[in-house]
């Protein structure tokens, strides 16, 4: 899908990704989009209380090519291309396959939108709905390699790399101190944030949180304990770097973090915490002291069989650029921030 190939899931119509499709002649009158996007287009989904990331089938007044369909799919283009439609929402008899298609788009980091049964769309790749569960199964994750990695916080750190045959995202664990089965480690689940971790963005608190976590692990090691930062390749709460930047664009227009994800037709929280539990299992860790302000991380690890013996708060001072972001975490996402 990142390469723009059309897909056919079980008996559903062929679906061509609108953002990446490589079929310039392709046209279709029907589009598959998200509930949130349909709401913005003043269309009504057939299901009550639907999630914003649920699928909606719509029909345009005339067939659209990929260029004409892109502003329908991408809310960050609304101010530049305000005139769209008319559209009509239709019944969706292949709902499960449509849900799988939108989730695959989320994993691929592209807009959750497709041309449906396009003319000249190219030969489709055949998939089964059950392929999604197999792809997401954390049991496929294995340790690929280990190495010493002296870092600023500790010259005696070690790094462990994990990968799955079906996933190009390679996760790592950075271990500080000597791993000891008799001592419960201090652990931080840190989701990748290119803008914060590498470029020191002020829009979030990710970079400072990472630095502070590593300093805390080093302090643990100095006292004879140990710690580990699990660095999860799940940019933008699991929506990918491109969609995260689209969300930034929407935030500049006045939407908060969660609202921006919803307007993109993506889940407010799409991270895969069972992957972290699998990493701990492969490291031989069954209990942790978890450094987090997010109760969902505690719940997810415990549901996956990891005992959380203590939740260690991890709050850093706000700045003028991320204060609203942190307030949203507290007020809408349930983070335990003061």
N, C-alpha and C positions, 0 to 999 in steps of 0.2 A: 504493500500500500504506500510506503514511502517512495517507491519508484513509480507510483501512479497506475499500477495494474488493476484492472477490474476484478471483482470477486463474485462468486456465486456460492451462497451458503445453503446447503441442502436444496430444497425445492423453491427457494425464493428467487425473485428476478435478479438479473445481473446488476451489480452496483459498481459505479465508477466514482472514485473519490474526487470530489469537486476541486479540492485544493491542489492535488498532485497529479491529476489525470493527464496522461500523455496521448490523448486522442483528439487532435484539433478538429476533426470532423464530427465528433460526437455531439448528439443533441437528444434531449429528452423533455417531455412535458411534465413528467413526475419527478419529484425530488424527495429524498429522505432527509429530514432535519430533526433537530431536538425540540422537545416541548418548549423549552425556554426561548428558543429562536422563533418558534411558531407564535408564542405569546407576543413577542415584539412585533411580529408581522400581523398582529390582530387576528390570529387564527385560533380556533379552539380545539384542543385535543379531545378524543373520545373517552378518556379515562379521567375520573375525578381524582383530585389530589395527586396528580402525577408528579414525578420528580422532573427537575429541569433537564436531566440527561436522558429522559425517556424518548422514544422515537415517535415521529409524526410523519405521515405520508401526505404530501401536498401536490396539487396539480396547478400548473401555470396556464395562462390563457393561450400560450403558444409555446412550442418547443424552445428550450434554452440551450445554448452551448456552454462550455465551461467558463468562458470569460463573463458571460451574462449571469451565470449561476453563482459566481464567487461572491458578489455583494449580497446575495440572498443568504449565503452561508456565514459570512464574516461580519459580525456586529461592529468591528473596529472600522469598517468602511461606511458606516451608516451616515455620517455627516458628509462624506464626499459623494455618496450615491444614495440619496434619500428616497428616490422614486423607485418602487418595486411593485410587482404584481400586475394584475390581480391574481390571487391564489385562492384555492379551495382545499380545505382539509378533507381527506378521504378515509374510508375504513381501511384498516391495516390487518389483513388476514394472516400475514406472516410476521407477527409481532416478535416472537422469540428470536427469529433470525435477524430482525432489524435491531433488536437490543444488542445482539452479539456484534453486529456490524459497527454500531456506534462505540461499543467498548473497544473494538479493535482499532478504530480511529484514535481513541484516547491513548491507547498503548503506543501507537505509532507516532503520537505527538502532532497529529494533523486535525483540521477542523472536522467535527462529526457531521458530515454532510455528503450526500451522494446524488448523482444522476441515477435514476431508476430505469432499467431496461433501455439504455440509450441506443440509438441507431449509430453504427460505426464506432462502437465503444471498444472494440478489440476483443481478443479471446480472453475469457475469464479464467481465473484460478479457482478451482473447485475446493470448497472447504466444507467442514461439518460443524454444526453448532458446538459439539462436544470438544472440538479442537481448542476452544478458548480455555476450558477448564484444564486441559492438559498443559497448555502453554503457561498458565498461571500457577501450576502446582509447584510449591517451594521445594518438594522432595527432589526435583531435578537439579537443584543447586549443589555444587561440589566445590571443594577447595582446589584451586588451580595451582597456587604456589605461595611460598612464604619468603620473606627476606628481612634483613636488618634495615632500619631506616632511621638514622639519627635525625632528629628534628629540633626546632628551637626549644620546645618545651622539655625535651629529654633526648640525650644522646644515645640512650639505650632502648629506643622504641623498636618495635617490630611490626611489619605489615603483612596481612594475610589477604590474598585475593580470591574471590569466589566468582564462579560463572556457571551458567546453564547453557546447554547445547542449543536451546530454542530462543535465547534472549541475548542480545548484543550488549545489554547493560551489565557491566562487571562491578560488583560491590566489593568494598574492602573493609577490613577491620584493622584499626591501629591500636596496638597493645602496648601499654606503658607499665613497667614493673614486671616482676616474675610471676607468670601465671601459676596459681596455687589452688588446687581443687579444694583445699580446706578453708579458703578465704573467699567470701562473696565479693565479686568485683563491683566497682563503680562503673556503670555503663551508660553511654549516651547514644541514642539513635539520632543520627544527623542526616537529614535529607539534603542531597546535593543542591547547592545554590550558586550557580556560576556568578551571578551578579553580586551576591553578598560575600561569598567565600574568596573569590579571586579579585573582583574589582572594588571591593569594600563599599558596596551600595549602602546608602543611608535609608533606603525605602523599607528595609527589613532589619532584623537583628541577627541574621544567620551568621555572618562573619564573626562578630563579637562572641556569639554563643559558642562557635567552634573553638575559638582561641581560649575562651574561659574554660571550656570542657577539658581541653588538652592540659591546661595549667592545673586543673583540679586532679586530673589523672596523675600528673607528675608529682603532685603533693601526696597523693595516695601511695605512689611507689616509694617516695622518700620515707614514708612511715612504715614501710614493709608490706603494704598492700599492693593492689594492682587495679588497673582499669582498662577499659576499651571503648573507643569511639567506633561505632558501626556507621560507615559512610555509605548511605544508600543512594543509588543512582536514580532518584525519583524527583527530578527537578519540578519546581512549581507545585508542590503537593501532589505530584504524580501526573501532571498534564503536559510536561515537556517545556523546553526553553522557549520555543516559538510561541506556543499558546500562552505561556507566562508573560511574555512581552506584549502579546495582544491584551492580556488582562491588565497590564500596566497602563496601556493606552486607555482602556475603559476606566481605570481608576483616576486617570487625569481628567476624565469627563465627570467625575463625582461619585463613581460607584466604589463601594468598599471591596475588599479582597474576595469575599464570598459571593457577593453580587456579581462581580466581574466574571468569576468562573461560571456562574449560572447563566449569564447572558451569552457566554460562549457555547452553552449547551454541554458543559462538562461538570463532573461532580465537584462539590465543594471540598471534598476530601477523597483523594484517589490513591493515597499511598498504600503500599503492600507491606504491612507490618509483619505478617507471617514469614516473609523472607528474612527479616531480622531474627526471628525465633529460630529459623533453620540455620542461620549463620552461627548462632550461639550453640545450637546442638552440635554442629560440626566442630566447634571449638571445645566441646566437652563441658559447656557451662549450663547448669540447670537452674541457677538462682542468681539474681542480680539486685543491686541497689541502683534503681533507675533514676538518672538525672533528667528530669522533665517537668514541665508545667502542664502537660497535656494528659488528662486522665484516660483518654482513648488509647494511648500507647501502653499504659499499665494494663488496661482491660484486654488489649489485643495480645500482649505477650502472655498474660496468664491464661487466656483462652487457648493459646498454642502450646501450653505446658511448661512455660518458664515461670518460676516463682519470683515474684517481686517482693523482696523482704522490706524494702524502704523506697519511698519516693523522695528524691532529693531535689528541692526547688532549684530552678536555674533561671533566675530573672535578672536582667541587666537594665541599666537606665535607658529611658526612651530619648529620642532626639526629635526635633521639630518635623522631620520627614517621615518618621515611622510611628509617631504617637497614635495616629488614627488606626494604623495597621494593628498595633498591639491592643488598642481598645476593642477592635473587632474580634481579635482572638479571644479576649476575655468575655465580651458581652454576647457574642454569637457562636463561637466555637467551644466555649466552656473551659478555656485555659485558666489555670489557677494563678492569676496575676493580681497583684495588689494595685 
